[in-house]
Amino acid sequence: MTELTEDRKQKYERFKQFFAIARQRYLEAGGDPRKGADGSYLTDEEKKEFFGLGRELGNVRIIGDEVHTTGRSWKLPPKKSDEMEKCES
C-alpha cells in the first residue's frame, strides 16, 4: 500500500511541475504575473503527459465515447476530423 501511495505522490509532483513549467514560460513570454498560464505554454508531448496524469490522479476513465468518474458518466461530443488529427499526433 505504501508503494501505491508513494507512486501517487510522485505522479502528483510531476503533475504540479507542468503548472510550474507553463507558468515560467508564460512569464518569460511577457505574461501578466497576476494571471495564470494556459495550456498553450506546454509542448504537445507535455500536454499529453499532463492530461494523462490528470485523468489518472482524478480517477477519470474514457471508455469508448464516454467519460467515467466517481459514479458519474457522460458522452463525449463527436470530434471533428481536424480535432481528431490533433489528438492522434
mmCIF file as gemmi writes it, N, C-alpha and C atoms, coordinates in Angstrom:
data_model
loop_
_atom_site.group_PDB
_atom_site.id
_atom_site.type_symbol
_atom_site.label_atom_id
_atom_site.label_alt_id
_atom_site.label_comp_id
_atom_site.label_asym_id
_atom_site.label_entity_id
_atom_site.label_seq_id
_atom_site.pdbx_PDB_ins_code
_atom_site.Cartn_x
_atom_site.Cartn_y
_atom_site.Cartn_z
_atom_site.occupancy
_atom_site.B_iso_or_equiv
_atom_site.pdbx_formal_charge
_atom_site.auth_seq_id
_atom_site.auth_asym_id
_atom_site.pdbx_PDB_model_num
ATOM 1 N N . MET Axp A 1 ? 0.822 -1.199 0 1 0 ? 1 A 1
ATOM 2 C CA . MET Axp A 1 ? 0 0 0 1 0 ? 1 A 1
ATOM 3 C C . MET Axp A 1 ? 0.863 1.26 0 1 0 ? 1 A 1
ATOM 4 N N . THR Axp A 2 ? 1.99 1.209 0.695 1 0 ? 2 A 1
ATOM 5 C CA . THR Axp A 2 ? 2.885 2.357 0.73 1 0 ? 2 A 1
ATOM 6 C C . THR Axp A 2 ? 3.425 2.666 -0.662 1 0 ? 2 A 1
ATOM 7 N N . GLU Axp A 3 ? 3.711 1.623 -1.445 1 0 ? 3 A 1
ATOM 8 C CA . GLU Axp A 3 ? 4.222 1.836 -2.794 1 0 ? 3 A 1
ATOM 9 C C . GLU Axp A 3 ? 3.207 2.586 -3.647 1 0 ? 3 A 1
ATOM 10 N N . LEU Axp A 4 ? 1.936 2.216 -3.548 1 0 ? 4 A 1
ATOM 11 C CA . LEU Axp A 4 ? 0.91 2.931 -4.301 1 0 ? 4 A 1
ATOM 12 C C . LEU Axp A 4 ? 0.852 4.39 -3.885 1 0 ? 4 A 1
ATOM 13 N N . THR Axp A 5 ? 0.893 4.632 -2.596 1 0 ? 5 A 1
ATOM 14 C CA . THR Axp A 5 ? 0.846 5.996 -2.09 1 0 ? 5 A 1
ATOM 15 C C . THR Axp A 5 ? 2.055 6.787 -2.575 1 0 ? 5 A 1
ATOM 16 N N . GLU Axp A 6 ? 3.228 6.185 -2.523 1 0 ? 6 A 1
ATOM 17 C CA . GLU Axp A 6 ? 4.439 6.858 -2.982 1 0 ? 6 A 1
ATOM 18 C C . GLU Axp A 6 ? 4.38 7.114 -4.488 1 0 ? 6 A 1
ATOM 19 N N . ASP Axp A 7 ? 3.894 6.146 -5.25 1 0 ? 7 A 1
ATOM 20 C CA . ASP Axp A 7 ? 3.748 6.307 -6.692 1 0 ? 7 A 1
ATOM 21 C C . ASP Axp A 7 ? 2.796 7.455 -7.011 1 0 ? 7 A 1
ATOM 22 N N . ARG Axp A 8 ? 1.702 7.505 -6.284 1 0 ? 8 A 1
ATOM 23 C CA . ARG Axp A 8 ? 0.719 8.572 -6.496 1 0 ? 8 A 1
ATOM 24 C C . ARG Axp A 8 ? 1.31 9.94 -6.141 1 0 ? 8 A 1
ATOM 25 N N . LYS Axp A 9 ? 2.089 9.995 -5.085 1 0 ? 9 A 1
ATOM 26 C CA . LYS Axp A 9 ? 2.747 11.257 -4.702 1 0 ? 9 A 1
ATOM 27 C C . LYS Axp A 9 ? 3.695 11.719 -5.793 1 0 ? 9 A 1
ATOM 28 N N . GLN Axp A 10 ? 4.457 10.782 -6.347 1 0 ? 10 A 1
ATOM 29 C CA . GLN Axp A 10 ? 5.398 11.127 -7.421 1 0 ? 10 A 1
ATOM 30 C C . GLN Axp A 10 ? 4.662 11.645 -8.65 1 0 ? 10 A 1
ATOM 31 N N . LYS Axp A 11 ? 3.547 11.012 -8.978 1 0 ? 11 A 1
ATOM 32 C CA . LYS Axp A 11 ? 2.76 11.454 -10.13 1 0 ? 11 A 1
ATOM 33 C C . LYS Axp A 11 ? 2.172 12.841 -9.879 1 0 ? 11 A 1
ATOM 34 N N . TYR Axp A 12 ? 1.734 13.082 -8.659 1 0 ? 12 A 1
ATOM 35 C CA . TYR Axp A 12 ? 1.185 14.392 -8.329 1 0 ? 12 A 1
ATOM 36 C C . TYR Axp A 12 ? 2.268 15.471 -8.409 1 0 ? 12 A 1
ATOM 37 N N . GLU Axp A 13 ? 3.471 15.151 -7.949 1 0 ? 13 A 1
ATOM 38 C CA . GLU Axp A 13 ? 4.582 16.108 -8.043 1 0 ? 13 A 1
ATOM 39 C C . GLU Axp A 13 ? 4.893 16.425 -9.506 1 0 ? 13 A 1
ATOM 40 N N . ARG Axp A 14 ? 4.883 15.4 -10.345 1 0 ? 14 A 1
ATOM 41 C CA . ARG Axp A 14 ? 5.12 15.603 -11.782 1 0 ? 14 A 1
ATOM 42 C C . ARG Axp A 14 ? 4.006 16.459 -12.368 1 0 ? 14 A 1
ATOM 43 N N . PHE Axp A 15 ? 2.778 16.199 -11.961 1 0 ? 15 A 1
ATOM 44 C CA . PHE Axp A 15 ? 1.618 16.975 -12.412 1 0 ? 15 A 1
ATOM 45 C C . PHE Axp A 15 ? 1.812 18.46 -12.061 1 0 ? 15 A 1
ATOM 46 N N . LYS Axp A 16 ? 2.248 18.728 -10.831 1 0 ? 16 A 1
ATOM 47 C CA . LYS Axp A 16 ? 2.476 20.115 -10.393 1 0 ? 16 A 1
ATOM 48 C C . LYS Axp A 16 ? 3.618 20.766 -11.166 1 0 ? 16 A 1
ATOM 49 N N . GLN Axp A 17 ? 4.613 19.968 -11.564 1 0 ? 17 A 1
ATOM 50 C CA . GLN Axp A 17 ? 5.735 20.507 -12.34 1 0 ? 17 A 1
ATOM 51 C C . GLN Axp A 17 ? 5.251 21.12 -13.651 1 0 ? 17 A 1
ATOM 52 N N . PHE Axp A 18 ? 4.243 20.515 -14.258 1 0 ? 18 A 1
ATOM 53 C CA . PHE Axp A 18 ? 3.731 21.053 -15.509 1 0 ? 18 A 1
ATOM 54 C C . PHE Axp A 18 ? 3.138 22.442 -15.323 1 0 ? 18 A 1
ATOM 55 N N . PHE Axp A 19 ? 2.48 22.682 -14.19 1 0 ? 19 A 1
ATOM 56 C CA . PHE Axp A 19 ? 1.961 24.019 -13.907 1 0 ? 19 A 1
ATOM 57 C C . PHE Axp A 19 ? 3.117 25.016 -13.782 1 0 ? 19 A 1
ATOM 58 N N . ALA Axp A 20 ? 4.18 24.604 -13.102 1 0 ? 20 A 1
ATOM 59 C CA . ALA Axp A 20 ? 5.34 25.48 -12.92 1 0 ? 20 A 1
ATOM 60 C C . ALA Axp A 20 ? 6.029 25.761 -14.255 1 0 ? 20 A 1
ATOM 61 N N . ILE Axp A 21 ? 6.159 24.742 -15.091 1 0 ? 21 A 1
ATOM 62 C CA . ILE Axp A 21 ? 6.787 24.905 -16.407 1 0 ? 21 A 1
ATOM 63 C C . ILE Axp A 21 ? 5.98 25.883 -17.254 1 0 ? 21 A 1
ATOM 64 N N . ALA Axp A 22 ? 4.666 25.679 -17.316 1 0 ? 22 A 1
ATOM 65 C CA . ALA Axp A 22 ? 3.806 26.561 -18.111 1 0 ? 22 A 1
ATOM 66 C C . ALA Axp A 22 ? 3.864 27.994 -17.585 1 0 ? 22 A 1
ATOM 67 N N . ARG Axp A 23 ? 3.844 28.146 -16.274 1 0 ? 23 A 1
ATOM 68 C CA . ARG Axp A 23 ? 3.895 29.493 -15.691 1 0 ? 23 A 1
ATOM 69 C C . ARG Axp A 23 ? 5.203 30.186 -16.022 1 0 ? 23 A 1
ATOM 70 N N . GLN Axp A 24 ? 6.316 29.471 -15.905 1 0 ? 24 A 1
ATOM 71 C CA . GLN Axp A 24 ? 7.616 30.07 -16.197 1 0 ? 24 A 1
ATOM 72 C C . GLN Axp A 24 ? 7.691 30.52 -17.658 1 0 ? 24 A 1
ATOM 73 N N . ARG Axp A 25 ? 7.236 29.681 -18.556 1 0 ? 25 A 1
ATOM 74 C CA . ARG Axp A 25 ? 7.253 30.033 -19.986 1 0 ? 25 A 1
ATOM 75 C C . ARG Axp A 25 ? 6.33 31.224 -20.259 1 0 ? 25 A 1
ATOM 76 N N . TYR Axp A 26 ? 5.196 31.239 -19.58 1 0 ? 26 A 1
ATOM 77 C CA . TYR Axp A 26 ? 4.242 32.343 -19.721 1 0 ? 26 A 1
ATOM 78 C C . TYR Axp A 26 ? 4.892 33.662 -19.285 1 0 ? 26 A 1
ATOM 79 N N . LEU Axp A 27 ? 5.552 33.642 -18.147 1 0 ? 27 A 1
ATOM 80 C CA . LEU Axp A 27 ? 6.201 34.857 -17.646 1 0 ? 27 A 1
ATOM 81 C C . LEU Axp A 27 ? 7.359 35.274 -18.546 1 0 ? 27 A 1
ATOM 82 N N . GLU Axp A 28 ? 8.13 34.303 -19.042 1 0 ? 28 A 1
ATOM 83 C CA . GLU Axp A 28 ? 9.24 34.61 -19.952 1 0 ? 28 A 1
ATOM 84 C C . GLU Axp A 28 ? 8.737 35.225 -21.257 1 0 ? 28 A 1
ATOM 85 N N . ALA Axp A 29 ? 7.51 34.889 -21.642 1 0 ? 29 A 1
ATOM 86 C CA . ALA Axp A 29 ? 6.924 35.434 -22.868 1 0 ? 29 A 1
ATOM 87 C C . ALA Axp A 29 ? 6.265 36.793 -22.622 1 0 ? 29 A 1
ATOM 88 N N . GLY Axp A 30 ? 6.398 37.323 -21.393 1 0 ? 30 A 1
ATOM 89 C CA . GLY Axp A 30 ? 5.856 38.639 -21.076 1 0 ? 30 A 1
ATOM 90 C C . GLY Axp A 30 ? 4.457 38.617 -20.508 1 0 ? 30 A 1
ATOM 91 N N . GLY Axp A 31 ? 4.023 37.467 -20.003 1 0 ? 31 A 1
ATOM 92 C CA . GLY Axp A 31 ? 2.679 37.34 -19.429 1 0 ? 31 A 1
ATOM 93 C C . GLY Axp A 31 ? 2.52 38.117 -18.136 1 0 ? 31 A 1
ATOM 94 N N . ASP Axp A 32 ? 1.289 38.435 -17.811 1 0 ? 32 A 1
ATOM 95 C CA . ASP Axp A 32 ? 0.942 39.164 -16.592 1 0 ? 32 A 1
ATOM 96 C C . ASP Axp A 32 ? 1.156 38.254 -15.38 1 0 ? 32 A 1
ATOM 97 N N . PRO Axp A 33 ? 2.061 38.633 -14.455 1 0 ? 33 A 1
ATOM 98 C CA . PRO Axp A 33 ? 2.347 37.785 -13.293 1 0 ? 33 A 1
ATOM 99 C C . PRO Axp A 33 ? 1.153 37.602 -12.357 1 0 ? 33 A 1
ATOM 100 N N . ARG Axp A 34 ? 0.122 38.429 -12.496 1 0 ? 34 A 1
ATOM 101 C CA . ARG Axp A 34 ? -1.069 38.286 -11.655 1 0 ? 34 A 1
ATOM 102 C C . ARG Axp A 34 ? -2.062 37.285 -12.226 1 0 ? 34 A 1
ATOM 103 N N . LYS Axp A 35 ? -1.76 36.763 -13.412 1 0 ? 35 A 1
ATOM 104 C CA . LYS Axp A 35 ? -2.666 35.803 -14.051 1 0 ? 35 A 1
ATOM 105 C C . LYS Axp A 35 ? -1.945 34.479 -14.255 1 0 ? 35 A 1
ATOM 106 N N . GLY Axp A 36 ? -2.706 33.447 -14.47 1 0 ? 36 A 1
ATOM 107 C CA . GLY Axp A 36 ? -2.144 32.12 -14.689 1 0 ? 36 A 1
ATOM 108 C C . GLY Axp A 36 ? -1.926 31.831 -16.165 1 0 ? 36 A 1
ATOM 109 N N . ALA Axp A 37 ? -1.073 30.88 -16.422 1 0 ? 37 A 1
ATOM 110 C CA . ALA Axp A 37 ? -0.796 30.457 -17.791 1 0 ? 37 A 1
ATOM 111 C C . ALA Axp A 37 ? -1.834 29.428 -18.219 1 0 ? 37 A 1
ATOM 112 N N . ASP Axp A 38 ? -1.997 29.283 -19.528 1 0 ? 38 A 1
ATOM 113 C CA . ASP Axp A 38 ? -2.887 28.237 -20.031 1 0 ? 38 A 1
ATOM 114 C C . ASP Axp A 38 ? -2.036 27.137 -20.674 1 0 ? 38 A 1
ATOM 115 N N . GLY Axp A 39 ? -2.698 26.172 -21.251 1 0 ? 39 A 1
ATOM 116 C CA . GLY Axp A 39 ? -2.009 25.019 -21.815 1 0 ? 39 A 1
ATOM 117 C C . GLY Axp A 39 ? -1.169 25.305 -23.045 1 0 ? 39 A 1
ATOM 118 N N . SER Axp A 40 ? -1.292 26.501 -23.61 1 0 ? 40 A 1
ATOM 119 C CA . SER Axp A 40 ? -0.532 26.802 -24.817 1 0 ? 40 A 1
ATOM 120 C C . SER Axp A 40 ? 0.968 26.941 -24.537 1 0 ? 40 A 1
ATOM 121 N N . TYR Axp A 41 ? 1.365 26.938 -23.287 1 0 ? 41 A 1
ATOM 122 C CA . TYR Axp A 41 ? 2.778 27.056 -22.935 1 0 ? 41 A 1
ATOM 123 C C . TYR Axp A 41 ? 3.42 25.703 -22.654 1 0 ? 41 A 1
ATOM 124 N N . LEU Axp A 42 ? 2.718 24.632 -22.989 1 0 ? 42 A 1
ATOM 125 C CA . LEU Axp A 42 ? 3.272 23.283 -22.883 1 0 ? 42 A 1
ATOM 126 C C . LEU Axp A 42 ? 3.396 22.703 -24.288 1 0 ? 42 A 1
ATOM 127 N N . THR Axp A 43 ? 4.403 21.881 -24.502 1 0 ? 43 A 1
ATOM 128 C CA . THR Axp A 43 ? 4.544 21.203 -25.781 1 0 ? 43 A 1
ATOM 129 C C . THR Axp A 43 ? 3.457 20.135 -25.908 1 0 ? 43 A 1
ATOM 130 N N . ASP Axp A 44 ? 3.268 19.629 -27.111 1 0 ? 44 A 1
ATOM 131 C CA . ASP Axp A 44 ? 2.254 18.582 -27.316 1 0 ? 44 A 1
ATOM 132 C C . ASP Axp A 44 ? 2.547 17.358 -26.457 1 0 ? 44 A 1
ATOM 133 N N . GLU Axp A 45 ? 3.808 16.984 -26.364 1 0 ? 45 A 1
ATOM 134 C CA . GLU Axp A 45 ? 4.19 15.825 -25.548 1 0 ? 45 A 1
ATOM 135 C C . GLU Axp A 45 ? 3.923 16.081 -24.069 1 0 ? 45 A 1
ATOM 136 N N . GLU Axp A 46 ? 4.221 17.297 -23.606 1 0 ? 46 A 1
ATOM 137 C CA . GLU Axp A 46 ? 3.955 17.65 -22.208 1 0 ? 46 A 1
ATOM 138 C C . GLU Axp A 46 ? 2.453 17.655 -21.927 1 0 ? 46 A 1
ATOM 139 N N . LYS Axp A 47 ? 1.67 18.182 -22.872 1 0 ? 47 A 1
ATOM 140 C CA . LYS Axp A 47 ? 0.211 18.185 -22.693 1 0 ? 47 A 1
ATOM 141 C C . LYS Axp A 47 ? -0.327 16.765 -22.589 1 0 ? 47 A 1
ATOM 142 N N . LYS Axp A 48 ? 0.193 15.893 -23.435 1 0 ? 48 A 1
ATOM 143 C CA . LYS Axp A 48 ? -0.268 14.503 -23.43 1 0 ? 48 A 1
ATOM 144 C C . LYS Axp A 48 ? -0.012 13.863 -22.066 1 0 ? 48 A 1
ATOM 145 N N . GLU Axp A 49 ? 1.208 14.065 -21.534 1 0 ? 49 A 1
ATOM 146 C CA . GLU Axp A 49 ? 1.537 13.504 -20.22 1 0 ? 49 A 1
ATOM 147 C C . GLU Axp A 49 ? 0.715 14.18 -19.116 1 0 ? 49 A 1
ATOM 148 N N . PHE Axp A 50 ? 0.577 15.504 -19.199 1 0 ? 50 A 1
ATOM 149 C CA . PHE Axp A 50 ? -0.169 16.272 -18.209 1 0 ? 50 A 1
ATOM 150 C C . PHE Axp A 50 ? -1.617 15.793 -18.107 1 0 ? 50 A 1
ATOM 151 N N . PHE Axp A 51 ? -2.291 15.675 -19.255 1 0 ? 51 A 1
ATOM 152 C CA . PHE Axp A 51 ? -3.69 15.249 -19.239 1 0 ? 51 A 1
ATOM 153 C C . PHE Axp A 51 ? -3.823 13.784 -18.83 1 0 ? 51 A 1
ATOM 154 N N . GLY Axp A 52 ? -2.854 12.968 -19.2 1 0 ? 52 A 1
ATOM 155 C CA . GLY Axp A 52 ? -2.873 11.571 -18.765 1 0 ? 52 A 1
ATOM 156 C C . GLY Axp A 52 ? -2.759 11.462 -17.254 1 0 ? 52 A 1
ATOM 157 N N . LEU Axp A 53 ? -1.837 12.242 -16.67 1 0 ? 53 A 1
ATOM 158 C CA . LEU Axp A 53 ? -1.699 12.259 -15.213 1 0 ? 53 A 1
ATOM 159 C C . LEU Axp A 53 ? -2.965 12.786 -14.545 1 0 ? 53 A 1
ATOM 160 N N . GLY Axp A 54 ? -3.541 13.827 -15.121 1 0 ? 54 A 1
ATOM 161 C CA . GLY Axp A 54 ? -4.765 14.399 -14.556 1 0 ? 54 A 1
ATOM 162 C C . GLY Axp A 54 ? -5.902 13.395 -14.538 1 0 ? 54 A 1
ATOM 163 N N . ARG Axp A 55 ? -6.041 12.663 -15.643 1 0 ? 55 A 1
ATOM 164 C CA . ARG Axp A 55 ? -7.094 11.641 -15.685 1 0 ? 55 A 1
ATOM 165 C C . ARG Axp A 55 ? -6.833 10.557 -14.654 1 0 ? 55 A 1
ATOM 166 N N . GLU Axp A 56 ? -5.572 10.147 -14.548 1 0 ? 56 A 1
ATOM 167 C CA . GLU Axp A 56 ? -5.228 9.078 -13.601 1 0 ? 56 A 1
ATOM 168 C C . GLU Axp A 56 ? -5.412 9.53 -12.154 1 0 ? 56 A 1
ATOM 169 N N . LEU Axp A 57 ? -4.896 10.699 -11.837 1 0 ? 57 A 1
ATOM 170 C CA . LEU Axp A 57 ? -4.986 11.196 -10.466 1 0 ? 57 A 1
ATOM 171 C C . LEU Axp A 57 ? -6.426 11.541 -10.086 1 0 ? 57 A 1
ATOM 172 N N . GLY Axp A 58 ? -7.221 11.944 -11.047 1 0 ? 58 A 1
ATOM 173 C CA . GLY Axp A 58 ? -8.602 12.292 -10.783 1 0 ? 58 A 1
ATOM 174 C C . GLY Axp A 58 ? -9.558 11.125 -10.953 1 0 ? 58 A 1
ATOM 175 N N . ASN Axp A 59 ? -8.989 9.935 -11.169 1 0 ? 59 A 1
ATOM 176 C CA . ASN Axp A 59 ? -9.796 8.727 -11.367 1 0 ? 59 A 1
ATOM 177 C C . ASN Axp A 59 ? -10.801 8.879 -12.496 1 0 ? 59 A 1
ATOM 178 N N . VAL Axp A 60 ? -10.346 9.469 -13.596 1 0 ? 60 A 1
ATOM 179 C CA . VAL Axp A 60 ? -11.181 9.656 -14.777 1 0 ? 60 A 1
ATOM 180 C C . VAL Axp A 60 ? -10.781 8.608 -15.809 1 0 ? 60 A 1
ATOM 181 N N . ARG Axp A 61 ? -11.788 7.911 -16.35 1 0 ? 61 A 1
ATOM 182 C CA . ARG Axp A 61 ? -11.532 6.932 -17.406 1 0 ? 61 A 1
ATOM 183 C C . ARG Axp A 61 ? -12.368 7.304 -18.614 1 0 ? 61 A 1
ATOM 184 N N . ILE Axp A 62 ? -11.778 7.152 -19.784 1 0 ? 62 A 1
ATOM 185 C CA . ILE Axp A 62 ? -12.512 7.359 -21.02 1 0 ? 62 A 1
ATOM 186 C C . ILE Axp A 62 ? -12.68 5.998 -21.66 1 0 ? 62 A 1
ATOM 187 N N . ILE Axp A 63 ? -13.927 5.57 -21.773 1 0 ? 63 A 1
ATOM 188 C CA . ILE Axp A 63 ? -14.256 4.269 -22.334 1 0 ? 63 A 1
ATOM 189 C C . ILE Axp A 63 ? -15.103 4.516 -23.567 1 0 ? 63 A 1
ATOM 190 N N . GLY Axp A 64 ? -14.533 4.23 -24.73 1 0 ? 64 A 1
ATOM 191 C CA . GLY Axp A 64 ? -15.249 4.494 -25.978 1 0 ? 64 A 1
ATOM 192 C C . GLY Axp A 64 ? -15.517 5.977 -26.123 1 0 ? 64 A 1
ATOM 193 N N . ASP Axp A 65 ? -16.797 6.346 -26.183 1 0 ? 65 A 1
ATOM 194 C CA . ASP Axp A 65 ? -17.163 7.756 -26.312 1 0 ? 65 A 1
ATOM 195 C C . ASP Axp A 65 ? -17.792 8.295 -25.023 1 0 ? 65 A 1
ATOM 196 N N . GLU Axp A 66 ? -17.427 7.681 -23.873 1 0 ? 66 A 1
ATOM 197 C CA . GLU Axp A 66 ? -17.969 8.113 -22.583 1 0 ? 66 A 1
ATOM 198 C C . GLU Axp A 66 ? -16.856 8.389 -21.573 1 0 ? 66 A 1
ATOM 199 N N . VAL Axp A 67 ? -17.099 9.371 -20.727 1 0 ? 67 A 1
ATOM 200 C CA . VAL Axp A 67 ? -16.203 9.706 -19.624 1 0 ? 67 A 1
ATOM 201 C C . VAL Axp A 67 ? -16.827 9.141 -18.35 1 0 ? 67 A 1
ATOM 202 N N . HIS Axp A 68 ? -16.019 8.443 -17.548 1 0 ? 68 A 1
ATOM 203 C CA . HIS Axp A 68 ? -16.497 7.859 -16.291 1 0 ? 68 A 1
ATOM 204 C C . HIS Axp A 68 ? -15.626 8.368 -15.143 1 0 ? 68 A 1
ATOM 205 N N . THR Axp A 69 ? -16.279 8.883 -14.097 1 0 ? 69 A 1
ATOM 206 C CA . THR Axp A 69 ? -15.552 9.323 -12.908 1 0 ? 69 A 1
ATOM 207 C C . THR Axp A 69 ? -16.484 9.376 -11.712 1 0 ? 69 A 1
ATOM 208 N N . THR Axp A 70 ? -16.025 8.914 -10.593 1 0 ? 70 A 1
ATOM 209 C CA . THR Axp A 70 ? -16.715 8.997 -9.307 1 0 ? 70 A 1
ATOM 210 C C . THR Axp A 70 ? -18.223 8.765 -9.402 1 0 ? 70 A 1
ATOM 211 N N . GLY Axp A 71 ? -18.607 7.655 -9.997 1 0 ? 71 A 1
ATOM 212 C CA . GLY Axp A 71 ? -20.015 7.303 -10.07 1 0 ? 71 A 1
ATOM 213 C C . GLY Axp A 71 ? -20.821 8.078 -11.087 1 0 ? 71 A 1
ATOM 214 N N . ARG Axp A 72 ? -20.184 8.89 -11.891 1 0 ? 72 A 1
ATOM 215 C CA . ARG Axp A 72 ? -20.864 9.667 -12.925 1 0 ? 72 A 1
ATOM 216 C C . ARG Axp A 72 ? -20.289 9.301 -14.278 1 0 ? 72 A 1
ATOM 217 N N . SER Axp A 73 ? -21.077 9.491 -15.308 1 0 ? 73 A 1
ATOM 218 C CA . SER Axp A 73 ? -20.568 9.301 -16.664 1 0 ? 73 A 1
ATOM 219 C C . SER Axp A 73 ? -21.36 10.179 -17.625 1 0 ? 73 A 1
ATOM 220 N N . TRP Axp A 74 ? -20.738 10.527 -18.736 1 0 ? 74 A 1
ATOM 221 C CA . TRP Axp A 74 ? -21.406 11.307 -19.768 1 0 ? 74 A 1
ATOM 222 C C . TRP Axp A 74 ? -20.738 11.025 -21.111 1 0 ? 74 A 1
ATOM 223 N N . LYS Axp A 75 ? -21.475 11.27 -22.166 1 0 ? 75 A 1
ATOM 224 C CA . LYS Axp A 75 ? -20.967 11.047 -23.515 1 0 ? 75 A 1
ATOM 225 C C . LYS Axp A 75 ? -20.117 12.233 -23.952 1 0 ? 75 A 1
ATOM 226 N N . LEU Axp A 76 ? -19.064 11.927 -24.689 1 0 ? 76 A 1
ATOM 227 C CA . LEU Axp A 76 ? -18.238 12.969 -25.28 1 0 ? 76 A 1
ATOM 228 C C . LEU Axp A 76 ? -18.908 13.457 -26.558 1 0 ? 76 A 1
ATOM 229 N N . PRO Axp A 77 ? -18.768 14.742 -26.877 1 0 ? 77 A 1
ATOM 230 C CA . PRO Axp A 77 ? -19.315 15.215 -28.143 1 0 ? 77 A 1
ATOM 231 C C . PRO Axp A 77 ? -18.521 14.615 -29.299 1 0 ? 77 A 1
ATOM 232 N N . PRO Axp A 78 ? -19.136 14.444 -30.454 1 0 ? 78 A 1
ATOM 233 C CA . PRO Axp A 78 ? -18.391 13.891 -31.592 1 0 ? 78 A 1
ATOM 234 C C . PRO Axp A 78 ? -17.253 14.825 -31.989 1 0 ? 78 A 1
ATOM 235 N N . LYS Axp A 79 ? -16.124 14.24 -32.357 1 0 ? 79 A 1
ATOM 236 C CA . LYS Axp A 79 ? -14.957 15.032 -32.746 1 0 ? 79 A 1
ATOM 237 C C . LYS Axp A 79 ? -15.038 15.391 -34.22 1 0 ? 79 A 1
ATOM 238 N N . LYS Axp A 80 ? -14.571 16.58 -34.531 1 0 ? 80 A 1
ATOM 239 C CA . LYS Axp A 80 ? -14.439 16.986 -35.921 1 0 ? 80 A 1
ATOM 240 C C . LYS Axp A 80 ? -13.18 16.338 -36.469 1 0 ? 80 A 1
ATOM 241 N N . SER Axp A 81 ? -13.09 16.175 -37.751 1 0 ? 81 A 1
ATOM 242 C CA . SER Axp A 81 ? -11.942 15.482 -38.344 1 0 ? 81 A 1
ATOM 243 C C . SER Axp A 81 ? -10.632 16.195 -38.061 1 0 ? 81 A 1
ATOM 244 N N . ASP Axp A 82 ? -10.606 17.55 -38.051 1 0 ? 82 A 1
ATOM 245 C CA . ASP Axp A 82 ? -9.354 18.26 -37.773 1 0 ? 82 A 1
ATOM 246 C C . ASP Axp A 82 ? -8.953 18.124 -36.313 1 0 ? 82 A 1
ATOM 247 N N . GLU Axp A 83 ? -9.926 18.033 -35.392 1 0 ? 83 A 1
ATOM 248 C CA . GLU Axp A 83 ? -9.607 17.8 -33.994 1 0 ? 83 A 1
ATOM 249 C C . GLU Axp A 83 ? -9.042 16.41 -33.798 1 0 ? 83 A 1
ATOM 250 N N . MET Axp A 84 ? -9.553 15.434 -34.55 1 0 ? 84 A 1
ATOM 251 C CA . MET Axp A 84 ? -9.101 14.059 -34.456 1 0 ? 84 A 1
ATOM 252 C C . MET Axp A 84 ? -7.622 13.979 -34.84 1 0 ? 84 A 1
ATOM 253 N N . GLU Axp A 85 ? -7.237 14.702 -35.873 1 0 ? 85 A 1
ATOM 254 C CA . GLU Axp A 85 ? -5.831 14.68 -36.299 1 0 ? 85 A 1
ATOM 255 C C . GLU Axp A 85 ? -4.93 15.261 -35.228 1 0 ? 85 A 1
ATOM 256 N N . LYS Axp A 86 ? -5.357 16.32 -34.547 1 0 ? 86 A 1
ATOM 257 C CA . LYS Axp A 86 ? -4.555 16.933 -33.492 1 0 ? 86 A 1
ATOM 258 C C . LYS Axp A 86 ? -4.369 15.983 -32.33 1 0 ? 86 A 1
ATOM 259 N N . CYS Axp A 87 ? -5.419 15.261 -31.965 1 0 ? 87 A 1
ATOM 260 C CA . CYS Axp A 87 ? -5.361 14.358 -30.82 1 0 ? 87 A 1
ATOM 261 C C . CYS Axp A 87 ? -4.478 13.149 -31.105 1 0 ? 87 A 1
ATOM 262 N N . GLU Axp A 88 ? -4.476 12.676 -32.317 1 0 ? 88 A 1
ATOM 263 C CA . GLU Axp A 88 ? -3.727 11.478 -32.644 1 0 ? 88 A 1
ATOM 264 C C . GLU Axp A 88 ? -2.252 11.761 -32.873 1 0 ? 88 A 1
ATOM 265 N N . SER Axp A 89 ? -1.907 12.992 -33.186 1 0 ? 89 A 1
ATOM 266 C CA . SER Axp A 89 ? -0.492 13.289 -33.469 1 0 ? 89 A 1
ATOM 267 C C . SER Axp A 89 ? 0.288 13.587 -32.232 1 0 ? 89 A 1
